[in-house]
Amino acid sequence: MEWALLLVVAAAAAAYVGWPRGDDGFLDASEADRLRERRSELLSELAEFDSDLATGRISEDDRRSGRRAVAPELRSVTERLRDLGEPVEAGS
């Protein structure tokens, strides 16, 4: 009897470990939600570069190179949102 119970527990554990899951960790959030969140983070990074320049923490060259590093991902996220039919405000 104990072997049967052990077999059931082992089978349940194997099913739990082997059960297919989504490709990413965001099972509850839609792709558009994740993209909007990422876009907001990237826009915050851009604003931080401007703020750091204004307070003298970074130089104009550092600001420019930082913005160049963020721009391609921001562009691709924004284009993907547009492809999904999501509204994209210019300043947010």
C-alpha positions as CSV (number, residue, x, y, z in Angstrom):
1,M,0.0,0.0,0.0
2,E,2.8,2.4,0.8
3,W,4.4,1.7,-2.6
4,A,1.1,2.8,-4.3
5,L,1.0,6.0,-2.3
6,L,4.7,6.7,-3.1
7,L,4.0,6.0,-6.8
8,V,1.1,8.5,-6.8
9,V,3.2,11.2,-5.1
10,A,6.1,10.6,-7.6
11,A,3.7,10.8,-10.5
12,A,2.1,14.0,-9.2
13,A,5.6,15.5,-8.7
14,A,6.7,14.5,-12.2
15,A,3.5,15.9,-13.7
16,Y,4.0,19.2,-11.9
17,V,7.6,19.6,-12.9
18,G,7.0,18.5,-16.5
19,W,3.8,20.3,-17.2
20,P,4.3,22.9,-20.0
21,R,4.3,26.5,-18.9
22,G,4.3,29.8,-20.7
23,D,7.4,31.1,-22.4
24,D,7.9,33.8,-19.8
25,G,7.1,34.5,-16.2
26,F,4.2,36.8,-17.0
27,L,1.3,34.4,-17.0
28,D,-1.3,36.9,-15.8
29,A,-0.2,39.9,-17.9
30,S,-0.9,40.3,-21.5
31,E,1.8,41.1,-24.0
32,A,0.5,44.7,-24.3
33,D,0.6,45.1,-20.5
34,R,4.2,44.0,-20.4
35,L,5.1,46.2,-23.4
36,R,3.4,49.3,-21.8
37,E,5.3,48.6,-18.5
38,R,8.6,48.3,-20.3
39,R,7.9,51.4,-22.4
40,S,7.2,53.3,-19.2
41,E,10.5,52.1,-17.7
42,L,12.5,53.2,-20.8
43,L,10.9,56.6,-20.8
44,S,11.8,57.0,-17.1
45,E,15.4,56.1,-18.0
46,L,15.4,58.9,-20.7
47,A,14.0,61.4,-18.2
48,E,16.7,60.3,-15.7
49,F,19.4,61.1,-18.2
50,D,18.0,64.6,-18.6
51,S,17.7,65.1,-14.9
52,D,21.3,63.9,-14.3
53,L,22.5,66.3,-16.9
54,A,20.6,69.2,-15.4
55,T,22.1,68.4,-12.0
56,G,25.6,68.0,-13.3
57,R,26.0,64.3,-12.5
58,I,26.7,63.4,-16.1
59,S,28.1,65.2,-19.2
60,E,26.2,66.0,-22.4
61,D,28.2,63.2,-24.1
62,D,27.1,60.7,-21.4
63,R,23.5,61.8,-21.8
64,R,23.7,61.4,-25.5
65,S,25.3,58.0,-25.4
66,G,22.8,56.8,-22.7
67,R,19.9,58.0,-24.9
68,R,21.3,56.2,-27.9
69,A,21.6,53.0,-25.9
70,V,17.9,53.1,-24.8
71,A,16.4,54.4,-28.1
72,P,16.5,51.1,-30.1
73,E,14.6,49.1,-27.5
74,L,12.1,52.0,-26.9
75,R,11.5,52.2,-30.7
76,S,10.9,48.4,-31.0
77,V,8.6,48.4,-27.9
78,T,6.6,51.3,-29.3
79,E,6.3,49.8,-32.7
80,R,5.1,46.5,-31.2
81,L,2.5,48.3,-29.2
82,R,1.3,50.0,-32.4
83,D,1.2,46.7,-34.2
84,L,-1.1,45.4,-31.5
85,G,-3.4,48.4,-32.0
86,E,-2.5,49.9,-28.6
87,P,-2.6,53.7,-28.3
88,V,0.9,55.2,-27.7
89,E,1.0,58.7,-26.4
90,A,4.0,60.8,-27.5
91,G,5.0,62.1,-24.1
92,S,4.3,59.2,-21.8
